[in-house]
Amino acid sequence: MGDRTPGSPRVRLATRFENAVDRHSVRFGAWLLRRTHGRAVRFWRRRALVLTTTGRKSGRPRTVVVQYFPDGRDMVVVAANSGMPTQPAWYLNLTAYPEALVDVEGRRLRVRAEEMSADERESWWPRVLATAPDYARYRERTDRVIPLLRLVPVSGSPPR
């Protein structure tokens, strides 16, 4: 069956593979979510949005597809990065420039990212795992704290 302990060669390979698939399917995933207004992922009882951040080094727009968990008008996202030992680039971009754009359910919104406190993050994990139990393996794969961010819609027109 193979070794499934964190840090084992099998787990490292699975983590790298998942991360590569995620990175290389962004363009298609973003197109599909925008085209279907997010309904494409509902087959799996999931919700996803297209997140466009400002690159912290380049200053250029950077787009990713991220699963989200609704909380009233806000959207909670998990910076899991497939359990990789490093934070995802979109998270680092949001820490440098917290204002971003999301395409969600046929709407484009300007949002401001707010990182959850340790207490709020721990109280949210059961909600994440109830919808997406696969996130448990990401926590097992890494020693880093996996941040949760709240994307709060802000008024005004979308940024350019």
Secondary structure, 3 states (H helix, E strand, C coil): CCCCCCCCHHHHHHHHHHHHHHHHCHHHHHHHHHHHCCHHHHHHCCCEEEEEEECCCCCCEEEEEEEEEEECCEEEEECCHHHCCCCCHHHHHHHHCCEEEEEECCEEEEEEEEECCHHHHHHHHHHHHHHCCCHHHHHHHCCCCCCEEEEEECCCCCCC
